[in-house]
Amino acid sequence: MEMKNNKRKYDDYLAFYQRVYGRYVVERRLMDGKDTIGMFVAQQPEGYFPDEALATYNLQMNIGGELLAAVDLGAGTHEVRMRRGEFVIAPSETSTDYNLYNKHRLMCLGIPARFFDNAARDLGIDTVEIETLLTDTHLDPVIRQVVKECWAEANNDNARGHLFVDANMMTLASRILTLATGRGREIEEQVGAKLADHLYDRICQYVDSNIDTSLRMKTLARLVDMNEYAFSRVFKAHTGLSPYQWVIERRLNRAEFLLKQSDMNLSEIAFAVGFSSQSHMTNLFSQRSGITPAEFRKISQL
């Protein structure tokens, strides 16, 4: 009961962190709602920083100089030397303590526990096991790059949308569990099931009917009765594109149709096909077509 009372959702944790350490923190949101996904950069002096239990896994990556500390992530206190780019993982539902011996700069990301639960099932692991990661710092180029991309996305008003965030959280959870257990699957084993044509048609119909909304990976996966990881693999095997890339193509195709057939202005078209802004649509449209939406409309009306 005590643990349940102490456990915090990530949005509650951010409020706690702002209240206790607020003058040190720059906070951003990748996603709000039931799956709140928050990030913050903390630039703090040396000192003792206890954190209450979270409902999320908290990835803390050093983005400054070398940090010397004694940390307890739920497996007892251990001395660590945390170099730039290295990270630690605070498990969900676990109180943690940090005694930091020098000033530091950390980038922190809260990953909802459900991503770890789903990744564990996908890797054939009965329960989420990260005990081997709780006694030292770790360096992984994939994790470092994904965390940096998440921070860039959070600072860009989440322009790429929930599918992009979902895919990154899936990558992080799967990669962390693979590092912890050594239980990663071979690529040949991952492809496995096929996506039947009638299921692909079902996805097309749903996306086309909801193109102006913020689509979620779990919603698309449920349409074909798969978990998110299996869905992402079989969908890419079927289409050659990730779900995120495919939805972008679908939105750009709809934008082309509206540019040709409607008198809607560019901003109206952008929101009608699910882009976060006119500039976001313009950037992606130009990358694919080599011309802007305005230029495309002018040419199509000749």
N, C-alpha and C positions, 0 to 999 in steps of 0.2 A: 504493500500500500504506500509506503514511504517513497519508493522508487516511482510509482505512478504519479504521486503528487508532485515530485520533483521534475518529472519529465516535461520538457517544454517543446512545443512546436517551434519551427524555425522562426516564424514571425514573432513569437513571444520572446525567443532568444535574442533576436535583433533588438527588440525593445529593451531587454535586460542589458545587452551589451552597450547600447547607446546610453542607458542610464548610468551604468557603472564606469564605462570607459569612453563615453561619448566624444570627448574632445580629441580622441585618437583615431576616430573611425570615419571612413567614407563608405557608405552603404549603397548598394544597387539591388534591383530585383530582376531576376530572369523570368519569373512566373509568379503570379498571385493566385489565390484561391485555395482549393483543397490541396493541391500539390505546390505549396509555396516553395519557391527555390530562390534563395537569397545569397548574395555575395557581399563581402566587404573587404576593404584593405585597411589594416590596422598598423599604424606607425606609433610604437609605444616605447617608453623607457624600460629599463630593467625593473624587475619586481615580481611579486607573487600574484598570479591571476587564476583563481579557482573558477571553474565553470560548472553550472548545474547540468543535469542529464538532459539530453536532447532527444526528440523523436526522429531526428535525422542523423546521418553520418556527416561529420564535419571534417572536410579536407582542408588542411592548413599548409600552405606552401610558402617557403621563404623566398621573398623577392628582394631582399637586401643583402647586407654583408653576412659573414658567418655568425651564427647565433649559438651560444653555449647555454645549456639549460638542463634542469632536472624536471622530467615530466612523468606524470602518472596518467596513462590512458586507459586504466582499468586492469593493468597487469603488474602493478607495483611501480615504484619510482625508479627511473633509469636516467643516468646522465647521457645526454646526447650532444653531438656537434652537428648542427644543421647548416649545411652549405646552401648557397644560392641555388634555387631550383629544386631543392629537396623538400619533401613533405612528410607530414604525419597524418594519421587518420584517427579521429576520435569516434569511437563506436556510438551507435544510438543507445539510448537508455542507460548511459554510463556517465557518472560524474567524473570530471577530469581536473587535474591540477598542473599548473605550469609555474615553475620557479625559474625565471629568465635572468641570466647574469649580465646581459648587455642590451642596449637598445636594439630594436628589431623592426622589421617591416614584413608583414605577412599578408598574403591573399587567402581569404577563407571562403569556402563554398559549401553550402549545406545540401546534401543529396538525400532526397526522401528515401526512407527505408524500403519502400515497395520496389524500387529499382534493384536493390540488392537481393531482395527476395526472389524477384523474377530472374535475375542473372544467375542466382544459385541453382534454381530449377533448370535453367537452360544449360548450365555446365554439369548437370548431373550430381549436384551437391545437395545433401538432405537439408542442411541448415547453413546459414551464413557464417562463415568461419574466417576471421581475420586476425586471430590471435598471434600469428607469426609476424604481423606488422606492428604490434603494439609496443615493441621494446626498442625500436631504433627508427632513424629517419630513412627515407627511401628516395631514389631518383629513377624516374621513368620518363623518357622523352615523349611518349604518347600522352600520358597524363598531364605533363607540364604544358604541352601544346593545347590540349583540349581546355584546360583551366584558363589559359590565356585567351583562347577564342571565346569562352563564356564571358569573361570580363569585358572583352571588346563588344560582344553582343549586348551585354547589360548596359553598357555606356552608349549604345546606339539605339536606344528605345526599343530593344527587342525586335528589330526590323525583320529578321528572318523567321520569326514566329515560333510557335510551340513545337512544331515537328522538329525543327532544328535543335531546340533545347532538349526535347525528349531523346533524340539520337545521341546527343552528347552525354546525357546522364546515363544512358544505356552503355555507352562506350566506357565511361569512367567506372561504373559498377562492375562490369564484366572484367575490365582490366585489373582492377584492385583485387577481385576475388581470384583471378588467375595468378597474380603475383603472390597472394597469400597461400594458395593451395597447390599451385602447379597443375591445376586440373583443366587447362584450356583444351578445347576440342581442336582436332585437325580441320582445316578448311573443307576437305572432301567430306567429312562427316557432317559439317554444318549445313550443307545444301539440302540433303535429305529430301523432304517432301516437296511436291510440286504445287503450284497454284493453278487450280482448274480454271478454264476459261469463264465458266459461269460465275466463279467467285471474283475473278478480275472484273467482270462486267458489273458485279454488285458494288465493288469499290469505285469504279468509274461513275456509276449512277449517284452514289452517295457524295462523292467529292464534287461532282458537277452541280448537285443540288445545294451544296453547302460551301461553295467556292469562296464566298465572301466572309466566311467565319474562320476562326483560329482552330485549325484541325489538330487533333491529337493522335499520336501513334497508337495509344491503347484503344481508341475508338475504332480506328481502321482495322486493328488486329481482331477486335471482337466481331467485326462484320464477317470474318471468315473463320471464327472460332479457333484462333491461334493466340499464343503469347506474343509479346512484342518482338522478342528476339527471333523466333521462328518466322514470324510474319516479315520482318525486315529482310531476312535472308532469302526467303522464297520469292518475295516481291522483286528484289533486285535480280534474282536469277531469271525471273519471268520477263522483266522489262528492260534490264540492263541499267536501271537507275535506282538509286535509293528512293524510299518514299518521299523524302523531302525534295530531292531533285525532280522527281516525277510530278509532284504537285506544283512546283514552280513552272514546269513546262506547261501544265494544264492551265495555269493562270495566265501565262503569256499567250497561249493560244486563244483563250477567251478574250484577252485584251485586244489581240489582233482583230478578232471578229467585231468587237464593239467599236474599234477605231474605224473599221470599214463601214459598218452598218448603222451606227448611231450618231447622234449629234451631241452625246455626252462629252463634257470637257475632260481633260486628262486626269484631274484630281478625282472626279466622279468615277471614272473607269478604274482607277487604281483601287479605290475602296470597294467597288463592285466586284472585283475579282480577287479580293483578299489581301492585297498588299498593304503594308503599314503606312505608306505615304506615296505621293506622286514621284518623289525623287527615288524611292526604292524601286518602283516599277521601271522608271526611266533607266536606272543603272543596269538592271538585269536585262531589260529589253535591248539596250544598246550593246551589252556584252554578247548577246545571242545573235542579234541581227546586223550589228554594225552601224545602225542608224537609230535615232531617237524615235519615240512614239509619234511625236509631232511630224517628223520627216516621213515616217511610214504612212501616216494619215494623208499627208499631202500627195505622196506618190500614188497611193491607192485610189485617190479621187481624180487622177488625171484621165 
